[in-house]
Amino acid sequence: MKVRAVVIYGIIVSFILINAGLAQSQSTQIIPDATEKIEPETEWLWGEVVNVDPVTNDIKVKTLDYKNDTEIEIVVSIDDKTTYENIKFVTEIKPKDSLSIDYIIGSDGKNLAKNISLEKTEIDDMQSTATEGASTSTMETGTMSDTEKMPQQKSKVEEKKLPALLIPEENKVDSSKY
């Protein structure tokens, strides 16, 4: 009976040791291939343009550092793969413009812009719409009339027109008596 117990305990210990060895052999690290490119994480910033250097294709932007709650200036480089929203060329960006920039940090430590979006205000949108309307009417007629230069203003009476009331003839009151 003792021999039988020793054999059973021996088998149990063997299974435990084998399973522990298998568990350790499965915890190997996966090493990426050298042929695979690991794309750096895309960062985002929003801020006001301080300076645009078209020679070096750099934009200096004043933005808020959310970690330290302080304003910092970041230089972002532009290349031929950079895409633009609300502008066509980097030369349209001026100091004091508000930009939203998606960028990555390159292996050399430079910030490389992937997407630059010029934030337009409502005033800019209204001015561009008015300019587009004036330029199309000028192109068609050659000159702008006074009505095209200044938009017509509605009087307060026109704005507050009330619908005509339908009152039967027998219920109308003669207002000349009053």
Beta strands, then each sheet from edge to edge (+ up, - down):
strand 1: 43-53
strand 2: 58-65
strand 3: 70-77
strand 4: 83-85
strand 5: 98-105
strand 6: 111-119
sheet 1: 4+ 6+ 3+ 2- 1+ 5-
end
